[in-house]
Amino acid sequence: MNSAVLSSKEVFGSHTAQNIATELKKNIFDERSIFNKMVTIVRDNGANIKKAISDILQRHHHPSVAHTQNEMQSYSNIFQS
């Protein structure tokens, strides 16, 4: 299995689903001519990124296992206190 990070860019302004979708499409997908070549996108669990990818960009996505695991650990620590 192969994976790669294509880019990491800051989103200026409000991190709404629309702003994230615009930045992803314009600054990463269109810049590299890959929008129609992607099979899936790995993302964090934020509602704004889910909406940006599935509703606005209409692409398939999967949550990051590492991000999910980190959230579970954080919740576990809260309840142990």
C-alpha positions in Angstrom: 0.0 0.0 0.0 1.3 3.5 -0.9 0.3 6.8 0.4 1.5 10.4 0.1 0.9 13.9 1.4 0.3 16.1 -1.6 0.3 19.4 0.2 -0.3 21.2 3.5 -1.6 24.7 3.2 -3.1 27.1 5.7 -6.7 28.1 5.3 -7.0 31.8 6.1 -10.2 33.2 7.5 -13.1 31.2 8.9 -12.7 27.5 8.7 -16.2 26.9 7.2 -16.9 23.9 5.0 -17.2 26.2 2.0 -13.8 27.9 2.6 -12.1 24.6 3.1 -13.6 23.1 0.0 -12.6 26.2 -2.0 -9.0 26.0 -0.8 -8.7 22.3 -1.4 -10.1 22.5 -4.9 -8.2 25.6 -6.0 -4.9 25.2 -4.3 -4.4 21.4 -4.3 -6.7 19.5 -6.6 -6.9 21.8 -9.6 -3.3 22.9 -9.2 -2.2 19.3 -9.7 -5.0 18.3 -12.1 -6.1 15.4 -9.8 -9.7 16.3 -8.8 -11.2 13.6 -11.1 -8.4 11.1 -10.4 -8.9 10.8 -6.6 -10.5 7.6 -5.2 -10.8 8.8 -1.6 -9.6 11.5 0.8 -8.4 10.8 4.4 -9.6 13.5 6.7 -9.9 14.4 10.4 -13.3 14.1 12.2 -14.3 17.8 12.1 -17.8 18.4 10.9 -16.5 21.2 8.6 -14.1 19.0 6.8 -16.6 16.2 6.4 -19.1 18.6 4.9 -16.5 20.2 2.6 -15.5 16.8 1.2 -18.8 14.9 1.0 -21.4 17.7 0.4 -19.5 20.4 -1.4 -16.8 18.5 -3.3 -18.8 15.3 -3.5 -15.9 13.0 -3.0 -15.6 9.8 -1.0 -13.7 10.1 2.3 -12.4 8.1 5.3 -11.7 9.3 8.8 -8.0 9.2 9.9 -7.5 6.2 12.1 -4.7 8.2 14.0 -7.0 11.1 14.6 -9.9 8.9 15.8 -7.6 7.0 18.1 -6.2 10.3 19.5 -9.8 11.5 20.2 -10.7 8.3 21.9 -7.6 8.6 24.2 -8.6 12.2 25.0 -12.1 11.2 25.9 -10.7 8.4 28.0 -8.5 10.8 30.0 -11.5 13.0 30.7 -13.5 10.2 32.2 -10.6 8.9 34.3 -10.2 12.2 36.0 
